[in-house]
Amino acid sequence: MKSFKTHLAVAIFLGALTQVGANEAVDAQIQAIKDADPQERRELINELKQEIAQMNKDEQSEAVIQMRLQLKAMNQEKVMTAEKTQTKKQVQYQYKEKQESESEEQNKEKEQKHIQTMQQTQQMQQMENMNQQQGATQFAQEMMPSNTANQTFGQRGQQ
């Protein structure tokens, strides 16, 4: 009885090892198929199909399950990569929009400062012109009495 249990355990263990070996071989073939160029890929797929056809039903089922799991994982990777790419593009677009917005704001600020500077310069020129006119008027007024006094004393006034 003991030897029967031992033989059964060894048989199960060897079967599991064989199954693991078959799965590893299938995994290696699937990886080779993924990495191959299109022409070579067709040949590798045909080889894999032939190997699967030579397996017993349990091994075939296990191989097919393994391939489906790997294909599902590959599809999930593609989806994740696509989502990451999309997210990256969105972030870049938002950053670009922010930069453009900030640039527009800076340009508006520069334009407003330039306008203010121009207005201040114009106001200063107007004030300077007014001061010159006032000075000229004041000078003329100061000179007028002296012209009148010069005329009174017989001297000709300066004109």
Beta strands, then each sheet from edge to edge (+ up, - down):
end
